[in-house]
Amino acid sequence: MSAPTHFAASPVVILGSTGSIGTQALEVIRSHPGRFDVHALAAGGGRIELLARQVLEFGPQLVALASLGAQELIDVLKTLDPKAKIPEILEGEEGVTQAASLVPSGVVLNGITGGVGLAPTLAALQSGATLALANKESLVVGGHLVRSACVRPGQIVPVDSEHSAIAQALASGVHEKGLTSPLLTGKSEVADLVLTASGGPFRGRTRQELRDVTPAQAFSHPTWDMGPVVTINSSTLVNKGLELIEAHLLFDVAPEHVLTVVHPQSIVHSMVTWIDGATTLQASPPDMRLPIALGLSWPERLEKVEEPLTWSKPQSWTFEAIDETTFPAVSLARSAVAASATHPAVFNAANEVLVDAFISGRLPWLGIVDVLRDVVGAHEGIADPLLEDIIGAQEWARARAEEAVAQEGWK
């Protein structure tokens, strides 16, 4: 039996620590004592008590709150533990961005939801840190700005289960010894990337059957437990459209060679088809802790992150084409990323407004993608945008989407 390997604790920053990705990341860190050192936590501020308990357990040097709530956090910390050491606390989105640049030799896990994650993504990359990217929207919105912010190869490690699966498949297929980057590896031998989708809660239904969908129905995902925006995006398959754009940008594969297939069991997380006809896939139970753990430790694997699949009992995996008449979001995303560098930012920003309108009862479920198609179609793209161009495109998209929601026809 070989002697155990000893590691110096890796400095880590968790952005979105009270959300689904953040809480699971801290579970992984908790179960591997001595492997990671949490230097900073950042959260929106809506779950102060949970954040306070995370601070007490993991002892970060810095806490960033996207909202104003520093004093409330201090009060809760003192209530939970009168002797608690109070970390430095920053307020506002600038504080979150500052936290992202804290560990240039460590890992920043960006688990923030939405396009607001772009600035922290850029800050983490520019600092030199490894970016474990769960905030797909920042790459979708920022595009080449995010890619050009990398200061070294392999700096972005994907955390979405689909892109983690592709990274693992690509790493298994390259020739070069010592190549550890999940990005752009074996590109010349890749025929297609294949993203799998659970199909969401409405798989198999027609548009007519989905005319009166309620938020409660859309929140009832058959496989994954996710945050509200991602869950609604999964029901419309907008999430798969965002993942298509992300895969194109991460792995430098043309949009027409990023394919999608419905796989209800959510066991095969994605695949790579090679030019010789072989396909490499990654399979594991539908548990986000595995891709999160890989994001924190890439290219190494941590022990006992989740239980492996068992093969002693019969099981079936099925695959089927997406019904693009009922779920046109994936095709819309493919056309958006092919149209211009700012169309993906418009796609994401408008969708965030429309999801909020659906949840608040101002827009029917079918209206999300119907309006999204109109907004994306009306955008005049910019070929080589600066950051201010991207910000402007998002503002235009949000305003255009709000105008559409306000129309009498949606009441």
C-alpha positions in Angstrom: 0.0 0.0 0.0 1.5 3.3 -1.0 1.9 6.2 1.4 -0.8 8.9 1.3 -0.1 12.0 -0.8 0.1 15.2 1.2 -1.0 18.5 -0.3 -0.6 22.1 0.8 -4.0 23.6 1.3 -5.2 25.3 -1.9 -6.4 28.8 -1.4 -10.1 29.1 -2.6 -12.6 31.8 -3.1 -16.3 30.8 -3.3 -18.5 33.3 -5.2 -22.2 32.6 -4.6 -21.5 30.6 -1.4 -25.1 30.4 -0.2 -26.5 29.2 -3.6 -26.8 25.7 -4.9 -23.3 25.5 -6.4 -21.7 27.3 -3.5 -23.2 25.2 -0.7 -22.2 22.0 -2.6 -18.7 23.3 -3.1 -18.4 23.9 0.7 -19.7 20.3 1.2 -16.8 19.1 -0.9 -14.3 21.2 1.0 -15.7 20.1 4.3 -15.3 16.4 3.3 -11.6 16.9 2.4 -10.1 18.6 5.5 -6.7 20.2 5.0 -7.0 20.1 1.2 -8.5 23.6 0.7 -8.3 27.0 2.6 -11.3 29.2 2.1 -9.9 32.8 1.8 -13.1 34.5 0.9 -16.9 34.0 0.5 -19.2 36.1 -1.5 -23.0 36.0 -1.6 -26.0 38.0 -2.7 -27.1 38.7 0.9 -30.5 37.0 0.9 -29.5 34.2 3.2 -27.5 36.0 5.9 -27.8 33.3 8.6 -26.5 30.6 6.3 -23.6 32.9 5.3 -22.8 33.6 8.9 -22.7 29.9 9.7 -20.3 29.4 6.7 -18.1 32.2 8.0 -18.0 30.6 11.4 -17.1 27.2 10.0 -14.6 28.1 7.3 -13.1 31.2 8.7 -12.6 33.3 5.6 -10.4 36.5 5.7 -13.0 38.4 3.6 -16.7 38.3 3.0 -18.4 40.2 0.2 -22.1 41.0 0.0 -23.6 42.0 -3.3 -26.3 43.9 -1.4 -26.0 46.2 1.7 -26.0 44.0 4.8 -22.6 44.1 6.5 -24.1 45.2 9.9 -26.8 42.5 9.7 -24.1 39.9 9.1 -22.0 41.2 12.0 -25.1 41.0 14.3 -25.9 37.5 13.3 -22.3 36.4 13.7 -22.3 37.8 17.3 -25.6 36.2 18.1 -24.4 32.8 16.9 -21.0 33.1 18.6 -20.2 36.2 20.8 -16.5 35.4 20.5 -16.6 35.1 16.7 -13.7 36.8 14.8 -15.3 39.2 12.4 -13.7 39.1 8.9 -13.3 42.1 6.6 -16.7 42.7 5.0 -17.2 44.4 1.7 -20.6 45.6 0.3 -21.8 45.9 -3.3 -20.9 44.3 -6.6 -17.5 45.9 -6.5 -16.8 44.0 -3.3 -17.6 40.7 -5.0 -15.3 41.6 -7.8 -12.5 42.5 -5.3 -13.0 39.1 -3.6 -12.5 37.4 -7.0 -9.0 38.8 -7.3 -7.9 37.7 -3.8 -6.1 34.4 -4.6 -3.8 34.7 -7.7 -2.2 31.4 -6.9 -5.5 29.6 -6.0 -8.9 28.8 -7.3 -12.0 31.1 -7.7 -15.2 29.2 -8.0 -17.8 31.5 -9.7 -21.2 30.1 -8.7 -23.0 33.4 -9.2 -26.2 33.2 -11.3 -26.6 35.6 -14.3 -24.7 38.1 -16.3 -23.7 39.9 -13.1 -21.0 37.3 -12.8 -18.9 38.8 -15.7 -16.9 41.3 -13.7 -15.8 38.7 -11.1 -14.9 36.3 -13.9 -12.7 38.9 -15.5 -11.1 39.9 -12.2 -10.3 36.3 -11.3 -8.7 35.6 -14.7 -6.7 38.8 -14.7 -5.3 38.0 -11.2 -3.9 34.7 -12.5 -6.2 32.5 -10.4 -7.7 29.3 -11.8 -11.3 30.0 -12.5 -13.7 27.1 -11.8 -16.6 28.4 -13.9 -20.2 27.6 -12.9 -21.4 31.0 -14.0 -21.9 30.1 -17.7 -23.6 33.5 -18.3 -20.4 35.4 -17.8 -18.7 33.5 -20.7 -21.9 33.7 -22.8 -22.1 37.5 -22.2 -18.3 38.3 -22.3 -17.3 35.9 -25.1 -13.9 36.8 -26.4 -13.3 39.3 -23.6 -13.3 36.4 -21.1 -11.1 34.3 -23.4 -8.6 37.2 -23.9 -8.5 37.8 -20.1 -6.8 34.5 -19.5 -3.1 35.0 -18.6 -2.2 31.3 -19.1 -3.5 28.2 -20.8 -5.9 26.0 -18.9 -7.0 28.8 -16.6 -10.7 28.2 -17.0 -12.0 24.8 -15.7 -15.7 24.3 -16.5 -18.0 23.3 -13.6 -21.3 22.7 -15.5 -21.7 19.0 -15.5 -21.9 18.9 -19.3 -18.8 20.9 -19.9 -16.9 19.1 -17.2 -17.8 15.9 -19.0 -16.5 17.2 -22.3 -13.3 18.4 -20.6 -12.8 14.9 -19.2 -13.5 13.3 -22.5 -11.1 15.6 -24.3 -8.4 15.0 -21.8 -8.7 11.3 -22.4 -8.4 11.7 -26.1 -5.3 13.8 -26.6 -1.8 12.5 -27.6 0.4 15.1 -25.9 1.9 13.9 -22.6 1.5 16.3 -19.7 -1.3 18.3 -21.3 -3.6 19.2 -18.4 -5.8 21.9 -19.8 -9.5 21.0 -20.5 -9.7 23.7 -23.2 -8.8 23.4 -26.8 -7.3 19.9 -26.4 -7.4 17.4 -29.3 -9.3 20.0 -31.3 -8.2 18.8 -34.6 -9.5 15.3 -33.9 -12.9 16.3 -32.6 -15.8 15.8 -34.9 -18.7 16.9 -32.6 -19.4 17.8 -29.0 -22.7 16.3 -27.8 -24.5 18.0 -24.9 -27.0 15.9 -23.1 -30.2 17.4 -21.7 -32.7 15.8 -19.3 -35.6 17.3 -21.2 -36.9 19.1 -18.2 -40.3 18.7 -16.6 -42.2 19.1 -19.9 -40.4 16.6 -22.1 -42.9 15.0 -24.5 -45.5 17.7 -24.3 -46.7 19.9 -27.2 -47.0 23.7 -27.3 -50.8 23.4 -26.9 -50.3 21.4 -23.7 -48.0 24.0 -22.3 -50.2 27.1 -22.8 -51.1 27.3 -19.1 -47.9 26.2 -17.4 -47.5 27.6 -13.8 -44.2 28.6 -12.1 -44.8 25.7 -9.7 -44.9 23.2 -12.5 -41.8 24.7 -14.2 -39.9 24.5 -10.9 -40.5 20.8 -10.6 -37.4 19.4 -12.3 -37.3 15.6 -12.6 -33.6 15.2 -12.0 -31.7 18.2 -10.7 -32.1 20.5 -7.7 -31.0 23.9 -8.9 -31.7 27.6 -8.3 -34.9 29.2 -9.6 -33.5 30.9 -12.7 -31.6 27.8 -13.8 -34.6 25.6 -13.2 -36.9 27.7 -15.3 -34.2 27.9 -18.0 -34.0 24.1 -17.9 -37.8 23.9 -18.4 -37.6 26.0 -21.6 -34.2 24.5 -22.7 -32.7 28.0 -22.7 -30.2 26.6 -20.3 -29.1 24.1 -23.0 -28.9 27.0 -25.4 -26.6 28.8 -23.0 -24.5 25.7 -22.6 -24.2 25.4 -26.4 -22.8 28.9 -26.6 -20.5 28.1 -23.6 -19.2 24.9 -25.2 -18.5 26.8 -28.5 -16.5 29.4 -26.6 -14.7 27.1 -24.2 -13.6 24.4 -26.6 -13.3 26.4 -29.8 -15.7 24.1 -31.7 -18.0 25.7 -34.4 -21.6 26.1 -33.2 -22.9 23.7 -35.9 -20.6 21.0 -34.4 -22.1 21.4 -30.9 -25.0 19.0 -30.9 -27.7 18.4 -28.3 -29.6 15.2 -27.4 -32.3 14.5 -24.7 -31.1 11.9 -22.1 -33.8 11.7 -19.4 -31.7 9.6 -17.0 -29.0 12.3 -16.7 -26.3 9.7 -16.3 -24.3 10.5 -19.4 -23.4 14.1 -18.9 -22.0 14.8 -22.4 -19.9 13.2 -25.1 -17.2 13.9 -27.7 -17.4 12.2 -31.1 -14.0 11.9 -32.8 -13.2 12.0 -36.5 -12.6 8.3 -36.7 -16.2 7.6 -35.5 -15.5 6.8 -31.9 -17.4 8.5 -29.1 -16.1 9.1 -25.6 -18.6 9.8 -22.8 -18.5 10.6 -19.1 -21.1 8.9 -16.9 -21.9 9.3 -13.3 -24.9 9.8 -11.0 -26.7 13.2 -11.4 -24.8 14.9 -8.6 -23.1 18.3 -9.0 -20.4 17.6 -6.4 -18.3 15.6 -8.9 -17.8 18.5 -11.4 -17.5 21.0 -8.6 -14.7 18.9 -7.0 -12.9 18.6 -10.4 -13.2 22.4 -10.8 -11.5 22.8 -7.4 -8.7 20.3 -7.9 -8.2 19.9 -11.8 -6.4 18.0 -13.2 -6.3 15.8 -10.1 -9.3 13.9 -8.7 -10.4 13.9 -5.1 -11.3 10.7 -3.4 -14.8 9.6 -2.5 -16.7 12.6 -3.9 -19.8 10.6 -4.7 -20.8 7.0 -5.0 -20.0 5.5 -8.4 -22.5 3.8 -10.7 -23.2 0.2 -9.9 -23.4 -2.4 -12.6 -24.9 -5.4 -10.8 -28.5 -4.5 -11.7 -30.0 -4.0 -15.2 -30.4 -0.4 -16.3 -31.3 1.5 -19.5 -30.0 4.8 -20.9 -32.1 6.4 -23.6 -31.4 9.2 -26.1 -33.8 11.1 -28.2 -33.9 14.2 -30.4 -35.1 17.6 -29.0 -38.6 18.6 -30.2 -37.5 21.9 -31.7 -41.1 22.9 -32.4 -42.0 22.9 -28.7 -38.5 23.8 -27.5 -36.8 26.1 -30.1 -34.4 27.7 -27.6 -31.4 25.6 -28.5 -31.7 26.5 -32.2 -32.2 30.1 -31.3 -29.0 30.1 -29.2 -27.0 28.5 -32.1 -28.2 31.2 -34.5 -27.5 33.9 -31.9 -23.8 32.9 -31.4 -23.3 32.6 -35.2 -24.8 36.1 -35.7 -22.4 38.3 -33.8 -20.3 38.6 -30.7 -23.1 40.6 -28.9 -26.1 38.5 -29.8 -25.3 36.0 -27.0 -25.3 38.8 -24.5 -28.7 39.9 -25.8 -30.0 36.3 -25.6 -28.9 36.0 -21.9 -30.0 39.5 -20.7 -33.4 39.4 -22.3 -34.0 35.9 -21.0 -33.3 37.0 -17.4 -36.0 39.6 -17.7 -38.5 37.2 -19.2 -37.9 34.5 -16.6 -38.5 37.1 -13.9 -41.7 38.2 -15.7 -42.9 34.5 -15.9 -42.2 33.9 -12.2 -44.1 37.1 -11.2 -47.1 36.1 -13.4 -46.6 38.8 -16.0 -45.8 36.5 -18.9 -46.9 33.0 -19.9 -44.3 30.2 -20.0 -44.5 30.0 -23.8 -43.9 33.7 -24.0 -40.4 33.4 -22.6 -38.9 32.0 -25.8 -41.4 33.6 -28.1 -40.3 37.1 -26.9 -36.7 36.0 -26.7 -36.8 35.2 -30.4 -38.2 38.6 -31.2 -35.6 40.5 -29.1 -32.6 38.5 -30.5 -33.9 39.0 -34.0 -34.2 42.7 -33.6 -30.6 43.2 -32.4 -28.0 44.7 -34.7 -24.8 42.9 -33.6 -21.3 44.3 -33.1 -18.4 42.2 -34.6 -15.6 43.1 -32.2 -17.2 44.6 -29.1 -15.6 46.4 -26.2 -16.9 45.9 -22.6 -19.0 49.0 -22.9 -20.6 47.6 -26.1 -21.6 44.4 -24.3 -23.0 46.4 -21.4 -25.0 48.5 -23.8 -26.3 45.5 -25.7 -27.5 44.0 -22.4 -29.2 47.2 -21.4 -30.9 47.4 -24.8 -32.1 43.8 -24.5 -33.5 44.2 -21.0 -35.4 47.3 -22.1 -36.7 45.7 -25.2 -37.8 42.6 -23.3 -39.6 44.8 -20.6 -41.4 46.6 -23.4 -42.7 43.3 -24.8 -43.8 42.0 -21.4 -45.8 45.3 -20.9 -47.9 44.7 -24.0 -51.6 44.1 -23.4 -51.5 40.8 -25.2 -49.6 39.1 -22.3 -52.1 40.2 -19.6 
